[in-house]
Amino acid sequence: MTCPLVMTLEKTARIARCSLTPNRPYHVQWMLTRKCNYRCKGCSVWGEQEGNELSTAEVKKGLHVLKDLGVIEIVFSGGAPLLRDDIDEILEYASRFFVTTVYDNGSLAADKIETLRKADFVAISLDTLDPKKNDFAKGVKGSWNKSMKTIETLQKEGISVSISPTISQLNVNEITSFTKYFNERNIPLWYCLYSYDTTVDSDQLFRIGKENEELNIADKDAMVKLCDSLIDLKKKNSNILVTSKLLEAIKHLYLHGERTWKCHALQNFFMIDHLGRVAGCHLRKPVASIFNLPNVWHSPEFNELRKTYNQCTQCTYLCYIFYSLHGSVLGNLQIAQDRWRTARLLLKKNSFTSLNSAKQT
């Protein structure tokens, strides 16, 4: 069985229209819940969980706001978004209008197959091919086996699954071989870069965790080498979803300590938390509710905030850097085109080789 891409003529036309319209936000990440069933080393959400979150009706209302604002792509994360009982209804509604991605730590997706058919992409968090090391990073015994079986199940079911490893000191020297392994199995990768909460705003939108020395990347040479390796691999394989422009920017940062980009938070992208509060990024304090966002989006106050964020140099979250680098009309079209091309390839090819044959170290 294959997963029908939710690519109606109406949705396709909307994506093209919004991509060609300047001064519209491209990307939104909505952290739907602060509930989580894992205990990841680089994250404190599992120890600071909250039960309060928007209702289904409120999420749908918020999605309608995003549609009118011109958002093209939405990512649902958390916490663990698949823990929400209404995730099926949320994904069904969101996928009518947006290129929709949902994140999972690998523990829940295999039991949500019919739900995930409604998403365009499912991103599974997996950091290494070493089971013991992955279980250590996730804080849950058996997490590696669970994730690998989940990836296999999703691909066999025709779900557009991708892998989302977090690059850290724990695995920086393994990411090239990790990438090749999944490229050979026609599974795309989107990378995260280990980062942690800073003191930009004491009442930041969404707390994730303080610095962990075991994960903080100390080997800058290894990071430069990895960027070169991924740039080279990307020339041969379209399943590496980050752009060469992003990799060059990260390489320059680790090589020279200089940023080649300006942050475009609250311009090209923004974040929404489980309570519907909006901020440029999760490190910043909430500045609006999703429900009154249209009233303030073009306000002088928001324009001043954009100038402040534009000068920020606090984080190295890859998604923030990516959407800061690719914020033009041309960049929007290239991103959207790349996303759909990758999804089509995944549906055409189902040459899965058992993931559990991975070399265990």
Residue frames as qw, qx, qy, qz and C-alpha x, y, z in Angstrom:
[[0.000, 0.889, 0.458, 0.000, 0.00, 0.00, 0.00],
 [0.439, 0.239, -0.007, 0.866, 1.28, 3.44, -0.83],
 [0.133, -0.615, -0.423, 0.652, 0.67, 6.75, 0.85],
 [0.336, 0.729, 0.430, 0.414, -1.24, 9.13, -1.44],
 [0.312, -0.047, -0.126, 0.941, 0.44, 12.52, -1.38],
 [0.061, 0.770, 0.550, -0.317, -2.01, 15.11, -0.24],
 [0.216, -0.290, 0.323, 0.875, -1.27, 17.19, -3.32],
 [0.370, 0.697, 0.610, -0.079, -4.60, 18.38, -4.64],
 [0.392, 0.565, 0.283, 0.669, -4.77, 20.97, -7.37],
 [0.262, -0.915, -0.158, -0.263, -5.95, 23.49, -4.78],
 [0.700, -0.641, 0.120, 0.292, -3.01, 22.75, -2.50],
 [0.693, 0.104, 0.300, 0.647, -0.51, 22.82, -5.35],
 [0.198, 0.746, 0.268, 0.576, -1.84, 26.14, -6.60],
 [0.435, -0.894, -0.074, -0.078, -1.77, 27.60, -3.11],
 [0.757, -0.414, 0.182, 0.472, 1.87, 26.57, -2.54],
 [0.541, 0.334, 0.319, 0.703, 2.91, 28.09, -5.88],
 [0.030, -0.856, -0.262, -0.444, 0.97, 31.28, -5.23],
 [0.561, -0.825, 0.002, 0.071, 2.36, 31.76, -1.73],
 [0.774, -0.177, 0.211, 0.570, 5.89, 30.96, -2.88],
 [0.412, 0.460, 0.306, 0.724, 5.68, 33.77, -5.42],
 [0.219, -0.895, -0.230, -0.314, 4.34, 36.30, -2.93],
 [0.434, 0.358, -0.457, 0.689, 7.10, 38.29, -1.18],
 [0.154, -0.359, 0.428, -0.815, 7.11, 39.22, 2.50],
 [0.844, -0.276, -0.147, -0.436, 5.21, 36.13, 3.62],
 [0.454, -0.509, 0.715, -0.153, 6.45, 33.60, 6.21],
 [0.564, 0.289, -0.713, -0.300, 7.46, 30.31, 4.62],
 [0.578, -0.009, -0.799, 0.163, 7.90, 27.98, 7.57],
 [0.518, -0.559, 0.235, -0.603, 6.19, 27.44, 10.92],
 [0.427, 0.043, -0.877, 0.215, 7.09, 24.91, 13.57],
 [0.601, -0.481, -0.028, -0.637, 4.23, 24.16, 15.92],
 [0.185, 0.187, -0.887, 0.380, 5.22, 22.42, 19.15],
 [0.548, -0.371, -0.483, -0.573, 1.81, 20.88, 19.74],
 [0.806, -0.536, -0.223, -0.117, 2.50, 19.36, 23.14],
 [0.009, -0.715, 0.610, -0.341, 4.94, 19.40, 26.00],
 [0.887, -0.232, 0.344, -0.202, 4.30, 15.73, 26.72],
 [0.478, 0.584, -0.649, -0.096, 7.05, 13.23, 25.93],
 [0.962, -0.232, 0.039, -0.137, 7.75, 9.55, 26.58],
 [0.812, 0.277, -0.246, 0.450, 11.56, 9.71, 26.13],
 [0.524, -0.814, 0.003, 0.249, 14.36, 11.08, 28.31],
 [0.703, 0.573, -0.030, 0.420, 16.85, 12.46, 25.79],
 [0.652, -0.306, -0.175, 0.672, 20.19, 13.68, 27.17],
 [0.258, 0.096, 0.140, 0.951, 20.07, 16.97, 25.31],
 [0.316, -0.467, -0.393, -0.727, 16.49, 17.82, 26.28],
 [0.016, -0.009, 0.711, -0.702, 14.65, 18.67, 29.50],
 [0.525, -0.155, -0.282, -0.788, 11.07, 18.53, 28.18],
 [0.663, -0.191, -0.718, -0.093, 10.52, 15.06, 29.67],
 [0.418, -0.228, -0.628, 0.616, 11.29, 16.46, 33.13],
 [0.079, 0.267, 0.210, -0.937, 9.15, 19.58, 32.70],
 [0.023, -0.326, -0.821, -0.468, 6.01, 18.19, 31.10],
 [0.289, 0.158, 0.271, -0.904, 2.72, 20.07, 31.02],
 [0.297, 0.370, 0.880, -0.017, -0.81, 18.81, 30.45],
 [0.288, 0.752, 0.252, -0.536, -2.24, 22.09, 29.17],
 [0.260, -0.091, 0.634, 0.723, -2.47, 22.47, 25.39],
 [0.403, 0.205, -0.165, -0.877, -4.81, 23.86, 22.77],
 [0.693, 0.236, 0.604, -0.315, -7.95, 21.91, 21.91],
 [0.507, 0.232, 0.701, 0.445, -8.51, 20.37, 18.48],
 [0.231, 0.863, 0.437, 0.103, -10.83, 23.19, 17.50],
 [0.195, -0.921, 0.129, 0.312, -8.31, 25.80, 18.60],
 [0.499, -0.308, 0.610, 0.533, -5.50, 24.14, 16.62],
 [0.427, 0.506, 0.656, 0.363, -7.72, 24.09, 13.51],
 [0.048, 0.969, 0.228, -0.080, -8.55, 27.75, 14.03],
 [0.360, -0.741, 0.360, 0.437, -4.85, 28.49, 14.28],
 [0.534, 0.028, 0.686, 0.493, -4.14, 26.55, 11.09],
 [0.319, 0.786, 0.496, 0.186, -6.72, 28.65, 9.28],
 [0.147, -0.949, 0.073, 0.269, -4.88, 31.76, 10.47],
 [0.476, -0.441, 0.577, 0.495, -1.61, 30.38, 9.09],
 [0.504, 0.425, 0.663, 0.355, -3.27, 29.61, 5.77],
 [0.172, 0.940, 0.289, 0.056, -4.51, 33.20, 5.43],
 [0.321, -0.843, 0.266, 0.339, -1.08, 34.49, 6.42],
 [0.611, 0.696, -0.343, -0.155, 0.47, 32.61, 3.49],
 [0.454, -0.517, 0.725, -0.018, 2.48, 29.95, 5.33],
 [0.656, 0.390, -0.551, -0.337, 3.62, 27.15, 3.02],
 [0.650, 0.120, -0.734, 0.158, 5.26, 24.57, 5.26],
 [0.561, -0.612, 0.242, -0.502, 4.35, 23.45, 8.77],
 [0.504, 0.197, -0.807, 0.237, 6.24, 21.08, 11.05],
 [0.710, -0.576, -0.065, -0.400, 4.54, 19.51, 14.06],
 [0.516, 0.262, -0.689, 0.435, 6.87, 18.72, 16.93],
 [0.653, -0.693, -0.249, -0.178, 6.87, 18.77, 20.71],
 [0.666, -0.060, 0.600, -0.439, 7.40, 16.99, 22.98],
 [0.188, 0.014, 0.931, 0.313, 6.03, 14.02, 21.09],
 [0.416, 0.128, -0.118, -0.893, 3.14, 15.22, 18.88],
 [0.535, -0.049, -0.758, -0.369, 1.86, 11.70, 18.21],
 [0.146, -0.174, -0.826, 0.515, 0.94, 11.47, 21.89],
 [0.361, 0.153, 0.147, -0.908, -1.99, 13.78, 21.17],
 [0.457, 0.290, 0.825, -0.163, -5.24, 11.85, 20.80],
 [0.477, 0.767, 0.293, -0.313, -6.40, 14.25, 18.08],
 [0.251, -0.521, 0.537, 0.614, -3.26, 14.10, 15.92],
 [0.385, 0.304, 0.799, 0.348, -5.18, 12.29, 13.16],
 [0.176, 0.862, 0.474, -0.033, -7.67, 15.15, 12.84],
 [0.176, -0.848, 0.164, 0.472, -4.94, 17.79, 13.05],
 [0.356, -0.282, 0.683, 0.572, -2.83, 16.19, 10.30],
 [0.355, 0.514, 0.743, 0.242, -5.84, 15.68, 8.06],
 [0.093, 0.940, 0.287, -0.158, -6.77, 19.34, 8.33],
 [0.261, -0.761, 0.327, 0.495, -3.23, 20.71, 8.02],
 [0.462, -0.107, 0.722, 0.503, -2.36, 18.60, 4.99],
 [0.416, 0.741, 0.527, 0.031, -5.15, 20.20, 2.97],
 [0.149, 0.988, 0.033, -0.002, -3.17, 23.45, 2.79],
 [0.171, -0.856, 0.487, 0.042, 0.45, 22.99, 3.85],
 [0.677, 0.336, -0.637, 0.151, 3.48, 20.83, 3.13],
 [0.675, -0.602, 0.157, -0.397, 3.12, 18.98, 6.43],
 [0.545, 0.309, -0.726, 0.282, 5.81, 17.19, 8.44],
 [0.720, -0.619, 0.036, -0.312, 5.39, 15.45, 11.78],
 [0.209, 0.565, -0.742, 0.294, 8.26, 14.45, 14.07],
 [0.906, -0.353, -0.082, -0.219, 8.45, 11.27, 16.11],
 [0.271, -0.703, 0.653, -0.078, 11.14, 9.81, 18.35],
 [0.384, 0.294, -0.849, -0.213, 10.56, 6.42, 16.72],
 [0.100, 0.008, 0.906, -0.412, 8.37, 4.96, 19.43],
 [0.421, 0.401, 0.522, -0.624, 4.88, 5.88, 18.25],
 [0.370, 0.448, -0.375, -0.722, 4.75, 6.16, 14.46],
 [0.149, 0.088, -0.952, -0.252, 4.48, 2.42, 13.71],
 [0.055, 0.420, 0.860, -0.286, 1.17, 2.35, 15.58],
 [0.219, 0.679, 0.242, -0.657, -0.14, 5.41, 13.71],
 [0.374, 0.027, 0.691, 0.618, 0.15, 4.27, 10.10],
 [0.165, 0.684, 0.650, 0.286, -3.28, 5.40, 8.92],
 [0.183, -0.906, -0.175, 0.339, -2.85, 8.71, 10.73],
 [0.361, -0.571, 0.383, 0.630, 0.53, 9.32, 9.09],
 [0.449, 0.375, 0.660, 0.471, -0.82, 8.72, 5.61],
 [0.087, 0.926, 0.368, 0.016, -2.28, 12.19, 5.96],
 [0.301, -0.819, 0.223, 0.434, 1.16, 13.83, 6.39],
 [0.625, 0.741, -0.243, -0.049, 3.55, 14.62, 3.56],
 [0.499, 0.467, -0.643, 0.347, 6.63, 13.67, 5.59],
 [0.798, -0.594, -0.065, -0.073, 7.33, 11.78, 8.80],
 [0.316, 0.689, -0.540, 0.365, 10.70, 12.54, 10.41],
 [0.893, -0.384, -0.229, 0.049, 12.12, 9.93, 12.77],
 [0.150, -0.867, 0.440, -0.178, 14.76, 10.93, 15.29],
 [0.973, -0.098, 0.034, 0.205, 17.75, 8.56, 15.17],
 [0.107, -0.942, 0.298, 0.109, 21.32, 9.60, 15.96],
 [0.074, -0.592, 0.795, 0.111, 23.59, 6.63, 15.30],
 [0.796, 0.136, -0.518, -0.283, 23.80, 3.07, 14.01],
 [0.291, 0.186, -0.821, 0.454, 25.19, 2.02, 17.39],
 [0.524, -0.553, -0.580, -0.289, 22.25, 0.70, 19.48],
 [0.580, -0.463, -0.451, 0.495, 23.90, 1.27, 22.87],
 [0.252, -0.075, -0.014, 0.965, 24.96, 4.80, 22.01],
 [0.248, -0.378, -0.433, -0.780, 21.53, 5.69, 20.64],
 [0.578, -0.566, -0.586, -0.045, 19.79, 4.28, 23.71],
 [0.485, -0.325, -0.311, 0.750, 22.13, 6.34, 25.89],
 [0.064, 0.084, 0.162, 0.981, 21.29, 9.52, 23.95],
 [0.426, -0.404, -0.482, -0.650, 17.55, 8.87, 24.06],
 [0.261, -0.318, 0.598, -0.688, 17.54, 7.76, 27.69],
 [0.839, 0.024, 0.221, -0.497, 15.38, 4.72, 26.90],
 [0.353, -0.277, 0.877, 0.172, 16.60, 1.15, 26.56],
 [0.471, 0.345, 0.800, 0.137, 15.55, -0.42, 23.26],
 [0.277, 0.776, 0.119, -0.554, 14.96, 2.93, 21.53],
 [0.031, 0.492, -0.667, -0.558, 17.35, 2.05, 18.68],
 [0.158, 0.133, 0.962, 0.180, 15.57, -1.20, 17.86],
 [0.254, 0.660, 0.606, -0.363, 12.20, 0.52, 18.09],
 [0.191, 0.745, -0.144, -0.623, 13.24, 3.32, 15.74],
 [0.017, -0.335, 0.806, 0.489, 14.77, 1.00, 13.17],
 [0.188, 0.331, 0.924, 0.036, 11.68, -1.19, 13.08],
 [0.228, 0.744, 0.384, -0.497, 9.50, 1.90, 12.82],
 [0.119, 0.620, -0.427, -0.648, 11.51, 3.23, 9.86],
 [0.072, -0.066, 0.936, 0.339, 11.23, -0.14, 8.14],
 [0.211, 0.520, 0.803, -0.200, 7.48, -0.32, 8.75],
 [0.212, 0.757, 0.137, -0.603, 6.85, 3.20, 7.48],
 [0.097, 0.489, -0.610, -0.616, 8.82, 2.66, 4.31],
 [0.104, 0.113, 0.969, 0.195, 7.12, -0.65, 3.58],
 [0.185, 0.646, 0.678, -0.297, 3.76, 1.05, 4.05],
 [0.371, 0.580, 0.397, 0.606, 4.68, 3.76, 1.58],
 [0.265, -0.925, -0.204, 0.182, 4.91, 6.53, 4.14],
 [0.476, 0.739, -0.166, 0.447, 7.35, 9.31, 3.18],
 [0.731, -0.649, -0.055, 0.203, 9.75, 8.71, 6.04],
 [0.438, 0.717, -0.336, 0.425, 13.00, 10.57, 6.62],
 [0.750, -0.326, -0.372, 0.440, 15.69, 10.38, 9.30],
 [0.017, -0.906, 0.057, -0.419, 16.55, 13.34, 11.50],
 [0.773, -0.190, -0.350, 0.493, 19.81, 12.80, 13.39],
 [0.214, -0.975, 0.044, -0.033, 21.04, 15.41, 15.82],
 [0.700, 0.435, -0.318, 0.469, 24.73, 16.02, 15.14],
 [0.509, -0.838, 0.150, -0.129, 26.68, 16.25, 18.38],
 [0.023, -0.685, 0.725, -0.067, 30.09, 15.37, 19.78],
 [0.716, -0.117, 0.646, -0.235, 28.61, 11.93, 20.38],
 [0.764, 0.335, 0.546, 0.078, 28.24, 11.15, 16.67],
 [0.240, 0.857, -0.179, -0.419, 29.98, 13.84, 14.60],
 [0.062, -0.516, 0.788, 0.330, 32.51, 11.31, 13.27],
 [0.378, 0.156, 0.912, 0.010, 29.77, 8.84, 12.30],
 [0.451, 0.598, 0.289, -0.597, 27.36, 11.04, 10.35],
 [0.316, 0.521, -0.576, -0.544, 28.98, 10.47, 6.95],
 [0.101, 0.066, -0.986, -0.114, 28.70, 6.68, 7.19],
 [0.264, 0.400, 0.710, -0.516, 25.26, 7.08, 8.78],
 [0.419, 0.585, -0.052, -0.693, 24.17, 9.16, 5.79],
 [0.278, 0.360, -0.786, -0.418, 25.52, 6.68, 3.26],
 [0.117, 0.096, 0.972, -0.179, 23.75, 3.83, 5.01],
 [0.362, 0.549, 0.583, -0.478, 20.32, 5.44, 4.68],
 [0.333, 0.600, -0.327, -0.650, 21.02, 6.89, 1.23],
 [0.085, 0.208, -0.933, -0.281, 21.66, 3.37, 0.01],
 [0.079, 0.372, 0.911, -0.162, 18.18, 2.49, 1.25],
 [0.003, 0.476, 0.481, 0.737, 16.60, 5.52, -0.43],
 [0.376, -0.770, -0.492, 0.158, 15.71, 7.21, 2.85],
 [0.250, 0.734, -0.043, 0.630, 16.35, 10.98, 3.00],
 [0.565, -0.385, -0.442, 0.581, 17.93, 12.80, 5.90],
 [0.035, -0.858, -0.049, -0.510, 17.36, 16.19, 7.48],
 [0.606, 0.008, -0.522, 0.600, 19.99, 17.06, 10.09],
 [0.375, -0.907, -0.116, -0.153, 19.71, 18.85, 13.38],
 [0.479, 0.448, -0.459, 0.600, 22.71, 20.35, 15.14],
 [0.553, -0.505, -0.573, 0.335, 22.97, 19.98, 18.89],
 [0.036, 0.503, -0.111, 0.857, 22.15, 23.27, 20.57],
 [0.374, -0.435, -0.722, 0.387, 20.76, 24.29, 23.90],
 [0.134, -0.914, -0.368, -0.104, 18.83, 27.04, 25.63],
 [0.419, 0.218, -0.192, 0.860, 20.63, 30.35, 26.08],
 [0.158, -0.564, -0.531, 0.612, 19.62, 33.37, 28.14],
 [0.102, 0.316, 0.411, 0.849, 18.21, 35.43, 25.28],
 [0.463, -0.442, -0.079, -0.764, 14.90, 35.78, 27.15],
 [0.142, -0.194, 0.843, -0.482, 14.26, 34.43, 30.65],
 [0.604, 0.273, 0.551, -0.507, 10.62, 33.75, 29.75],
 [0.105, 0.294, -0.742, -0.594, 11.40, 32.04, 26.45],
 [0.690, 0.067, -0.264, -0.670, 8.63, 30.40, 24.42],
 [0.974, -0.046, -0.155, -0.161, 9.65, 26.76, 24.83],
 [0.333, -0.708, 0.621, -0.052, 12.39, 25.44, 27.12],
 [0.874, 0.298, -0.371, -0.099, 14.45, 22.57, 25.71],
 [0.901, -0.329, -0.103, 0.264, 17.51, 22.19, 27.92],
 [0.192, -0.913, 0.325, 0.154, 20.80, 23.60, 29.12],
 [0.421, 0.668, -0.609, -0.073, 24.26, 22.77, 27.81],
 [0.952, -0.216, 0.216, -0.014, 25.38, 19.15, 27.99],
 [0.105, -0.763, 0.577, 0.271, 29.16, 18.85, 27.67],
 [0.588, -0.043, 0.793, 0.157, 28.91, 15.27, 26.36],
 [0.536, 0.623, 0.560, 0.103, 26.92, 16.55, 23.38],
 [0.094, 0.940, -0.061, -0.323, 28.39, 20.00, 22.79],
 [0.843, 0.459, 0.037, 0.280, 30.56, 19.89, 19.66],
 [0.446, -0.792, 0.253, 0.331, 34.15, 20.52, 20.76],
 [0.588, -0.114, 0.591, 0.540, 35.89, 19.03, 17.70],
 [0.342, 0.746, 0.028, -0.571, 35.53, 21.87, 15.20],
 [0.056, 0.459, -0.748, -0.476, 37.81, 20.19, 12.67],
 [0.224, 0.180, 0.957, 0.033, 35.54, 17.15, 12.63],
 [0.340, 0.683, 0.487, -0.425, 32.55, 19.40, 11.96],
 [0.221, 0.700, -0.352, -0.580, 34.32, 21.12, 9.06],
 [0.051, -0.233, 0.922, 0.305, 35.26, 17.75, 7.62],
 [0.308, 0.396, 0.844, -0.186, 31.67, 16.55, 7.97],
 [0.354, 0.738, 0.157, -0.553, 30.33, 19.58, 6.11],
 [0.161, 0.554, -0.644, -0.502, 32.74, 18.92, 3.23],
 [0.156, -0.007, 0.984, 0.088, 31.71, 15.27, 3.17],
 [0.344, 0.556, 0.680, -0.332, 27.99, 16.05, 3.08],
 [0.298, 0.721, -0.155, -0.606, 28.48, 18.68, 0.37],
 [0.086, 0.377, -0.833, -0.396, 30.22, 16.05, -1.74],
 [0.203, 0.214, 0.952, -0.079, 27.57, 13.41, -1.03],
 [0.359, 0.622, 0.403, -0.567, 24.79, 15.84, -1.89],
 [0.245, 0.542, -0.488, -0.639, 26.17, 16.22, -5.41],
 [0.198, 0.132, -0.932, -0.273, 25.42, 12.53, -5.93],
 [0.206, -0.384, -0.896, 0.080, 22.27, 12.04, -3.89],
 [0.215, -0.473, -0.188, -0.833, 19.14, 14.18, -3.63],
 [0.663, -0.517, -0.535, -0.077, 18.11, 12.45, -0.40],
 [0.437, -0.238, -0.357, 0.790, 20.25, 14.86, 1.63],
 [0.026, 0.818, 0.554, 0.152, 17.58, 17.46, 2.32],
 [0.265, -0.816, -0.014, 0.514, 19.76, 20.28, 3.62],
 [0.570, 0.817, 0.015, 0.081, 21.24, 22.58, 0.98],
 [0.748, 0.172, -0.114, 0.631, 24.88, 23.08, 0.08],
 [0.032, 0.705, -0.046, 0.707, 24.41, 26.74, 0.97],
 [0.686, -0.671, 0.029, -0.282, 23.49, 25.74, 4.52],
 [0.934, -0.172, -0.025, 0.314, 26.43, 23.34, 4.79],
 [0.526, 0.464, -0.078, 0.708, 28.83, 26.01, 3.53],
 [0.251, -0.766, 0.060, -0.589, 27.49, 28.45, 6.14],
 [0.844, -0.531, 0.046, -0.068, 27.99, 25.93, 8.96],
 [0.855, 0.125, -0.047, 0.501, 31.45, 25.06, 7.68],
 [0.260, 0.643, -0.097, 0.714, 32.41, 28.75, 7.67],
 [0.535, -0.742, 0.044, -0.402, 31.09, 29.15, 11.22],
 [0.905, -0.397, 0.090, 0.124, 33.20, 26.30, 12.59],
 [0.770, 0.277, 0.027, 0.575, 36.22, 27.22, 10.49],
 [0.283, 0.431, -0.052, 0.856, 36.29, 30.97, 11.11],
 [0.186, -0.426, -0.639, 0.614, 33.80, 31.57, 13.92],
 [0.154, 0.225, -0.093, -0.958, 31.83, 33.92, 11.66],
 [0.459, 0.491, 0.701, -0.238, 28.18, 33.85, 10.65],
 [0.129, -0.017, 0.557, 0.820, 27.41, 34.41, 6.97],
 [0.194, -0.549, -0.701, -0.412, 23.67, 34.87, 7.60],
 [0.209, -0.189, 0.317, -0.906, 21.31, 37.14, 9.46],
 [0.106, 0.276, 0.919, -0.261, 18.45, 35.63, 11.44],
 [0.278, -0.167, -0.405, -0.855, 15.05, 36.07, 9.78],
 [0.114, -0.353, -0.874, 0.313, 12.92, 34.97, 12.71],
 [0.185, 0.647, 0.497, -0.548, 9.38, 36.38, 12.66],
 [0.292, 0.598, -0.315, -0.677, 9.93, 37.05, 8.98],
 [0.474, 0.283, -0.750, -0.364, 10.68, 33.85, 7.06],
 [0.585, -0.195, -0.787, 0.029, 9.70, 31.61, 9.96],
 [0.327, -0.488, 0.389, -0.709, 8.28, 31.59, 13.46],
 [0.262, -0.021, -0.942, 0.207, 7.31, 29.20, 16.24],
 [0.608, -0.421, -0.109, -0.664, 4.07, 28.34, 18.02],
 [0.018, -0.245, 0.888, -0.389, 3.95, 26.52, 21.34],
 [0.170, -0.282, -0.944, -0.014, 1.41, 24.12, 22.85],
 [0.006, 0.595, 0.558, -0.578, -0.61, 27.04, 24.23],
 [0.396, 0.762, 0.449, 0.247, -0.82, 28.85, 20.88],
 [0.213, -0.890, 0.088, 0.393, 1.74, 31.52, 21.78],
 [0.727, 0.622, 0.064, 0.284, 3.93, 32.87, 18.97],
 [0.381, -0.791, 0.281, 0.389, 7.61, 33.86, 19.00],
 [0.430, 0.741, -0.450, -0.251, 10.29, 34.33, 16.38],
 [0.578, 0.254, -0.770, 0.091, 12.09, 31.29, 17.79],
 [0.733, -0.475, -0.486, -0.025, 11.71, 29.10, 20.86],
 [0.564, -0.093, -0.362, 0.737, 14.46, 31.04, 22.65],
 [0.025, -0.255, -0.011, -0.967, 12.49, 34.28, 22.53],
 [0.214, 0.264, 0.673, -0.657, 9.57, 35.35, 24.68],
 [0.247, 0.575, 0.759, 0.179, 6.03, 35.08, 23.25],
 [0.060, -0.177, 0.075, 0.979, 4.97, 38.22, 21.38],
 [0.533, 0.049, -0.224, -0.814, 1.49, 37.27, 20.20],
 [0.646, 0.096, 0.707, -0.273, -1.20, 34.62, 20.19],
 [0.254, 0.091, 0.806, 0.526, -1.78, 32.65, 17.00],
 [0.143, 0.688, 0.712, 0.004, -5.32, 34.03, 17.05],
 [0.053, 0.944, 0.137, -0.296, -4.35, 37.71, 16.94],
 [0.604, -0.234, 0.421, 0.635, -1.26, 37.25, 14.78],
 [0.391, 0.567, 0.492, 0.533, -2.82, 38.77, 11.61],
 [0.124, -0.960, -0.242, -0.065, -3.48, 41.98, 13.54],
 [0.412, -0.838, 0.253, 0.253, 0.17, 42.48, 14.50],
 [0.846, 0.114, 0.330, 0.402, 2.12, 40.82, 11.69],
 [0.462, 0.581, 0.182, 0.645, 2.64, 44.12, 9.81],
 [0.346, -0.918, -0.193, 0.015, 2.81, 46.29, 12.92],
 [0.192, 0.840, -0.383, 0.333, 5.67, 48.68, 13.80],
 [0.631, -0.571, 0.481, -0.210, 6.28, 46.58, 16.93],
 [0.940, 0.079, 0.317, 0.096, 6.89, 43.44, 14.87],
 [0.606, 0.732, -0.112, 0.290, 9.13, 45.33, 12.47],
 [0.150, -0.814, 0.473, -0.304, 11.27, 46.43, 15.42],
 [0.826, -0.309, 0.461, -0.099, 11.40, 42.85, 16.72],
 [0.887, 0.418, 0.109, 0.160, 12.59, 41.66, 13.31],
 [0.305, 0.830, -0.336, 0.325, 15.46, 44.15, 13.44],
 [0.490, -0.636, 0.535, -0.264, 16.43, 42.85, 16.88],
 [0.921, -0.022, 0.388, -0.023, 16.29, 39.21, 15.80],
 [0.711, 0.686, -0.090, 0.130, 18.25, 40.06, 12.66],
 [0.136, 0.779, -0.518, 0.327, 21.25, 40.88, 14.85],
 [0.802, -0.441, 0.330, -0.232, 20.96, 37.83, 17.12],
 [0.494, 0.526, -0.692, 0.009, 23.93, 35.44, 17.17],
 [0.538, -0.447, 0.558, -0.447, 22.88, 33.19, 20.04],
 [0.827, -0.008, 0.525, -0.201, 22.01, 29.83, 18.47],
 [0.095, 0.393, -0.781, -0.476, 22.98, 27.31, 15.81],
 [0.627, 0.275, 0.668, -0.292, 19.64, 25.60, 15.27],
 [0.290, -0.045, 0.712, 0.638, 19.85, 24.36, 11.69],
 [0.188, 0.654, 0.710, 0.183, 16.21, 24.94, 10.84],
 [0.067, -0.904, -0.180, 0.382, 16.46, 28.60, 11.87],
 [0.262, -0.524, 0.483, 0.651, 19.62, 29.04, 9.82],
 [0.335, 0.226, 0.810, 0.425, 18.11, 27.21, 6.84],
 [0.137, 0.783, 0.593, 0.125, 15.01, 29.39, 6.65],
 [0.165, -0.850, 0.040, 0.499, 17.09, 32.51, 7.23],
 [0.304, -0.340, 0.625, 0.634, 19.30, 31.63, 4.26],
 [0.069, 0.239, 0.813, 0.526, 16.41, 30.63, 1.99],
 [0.098, 0.554, 0.573, -0.596, 13.88, 33.37, 2.40],
 [0.171, 0.338, -0.316, -0.870, 13.50, 34.86, -1.06],
 [0.775, 0.327, 0.074, -0.536, 10.78, 34.04, -3.57],
 [0.619, 0.469, -0.617, -0.123, 13.30, 31.93, -5.52],
 [0.018, 0.306, -0.874, 0.377, 14.37, 30.20, -2.32],
 [0.615, 0.071, 0.484, -0.619, 10.74, 29.42, -1.48],
 [0.806, 0.398, -0.194, -0.392, 10.18, 27.80, -4.87],
 [0.437, 0.468, -0.764, 0.083, 13.37, 25.78, -4.63],
 [0.240, -0.197, 0.809, -0.500, 12.46, 24.45, -1.19],
 [0.724, 0.205, 0.327, -0.572, 8.90, 23.54, -2.19],
 [0.731, 0.481, -0.397, -0.276, 10.06, 21.89, -5.42],
 [0.242, 0.427, -0.845, 0.213, 12.72, 19.90, -3.59],
 [0.444, -0.099, 0.695, -0.557, 10.25, 18.70, -0.95],
 [0.809, 0.305, 0.164, -0.475, 7.75, 17.39, -3.50],
 [0.604, 0.534, -0.578, -0.125, 10.44, 15.83, -5.70],
 [0.005, 0.349, -0.878, 0.327, 11.81, 13.90, -2.73],
 [0.603, 0.060, 0.566, -0.558, 8.34, 12.71, -1.73],
 [0.798, 0.429, -0.148, -0.396, 7.60, 11.46, -5.25],
 [0.419, 0.501, -0.756, 0.045, 10.87, 9.54, -5.36],
 [0.257, -0.224, 0.821, -0.458, 10.05, 7.88, -2.08],
 [0.734, 0.219, 0.371, -0.525, 6.72, 6.69, -3.40],
 [0.724, 0.529, -0.351, -0.271, 8.18, 5.35, -6.64],
 [0.497, 0.402, -0.739, 0.211, 10.96, 3.40, -4.97],
 [0.750, -0.501, 0.192, -0.386, 10.40, 0.88, -2.23],
 [0.780, 0.320, -0.509, 0.170, 13.65, -1.06, -2.40],
 [0.487, -0.731, 0.329, -0.347, 13.97, -1.50, 1.34],
 [0.664, 0.208, -0.677, 0.240, 16.76, -3.62, 2.74],
 [0.670, -0.609, -0.420, 0.057, 16.30, -4.70, 6.35],
 [0.010, -0.860, 0.246, -0.447, 17.52, -1.88, 8.54],
 [0.748, -0.596, 0.261, -0.130, 18.35, -4.25, 11.34],
 [0.914, 0.189, -0.003, 0.360, 21.28, -5.52, 9.30],
 [0.078, 0.931, -0.227, 0.273, 23.11, -2.36, 10.35],
 [0.649, 0.229, -0.550, 0.474, 26.60, -2.93, 11.61],
 [0.579, -0.793, -0.126, -0.141, 26.51, -2.81, 15.39],
 [0.447, 0.542, -0.477, 0.528, 29.57, -1.46, 17.14]]
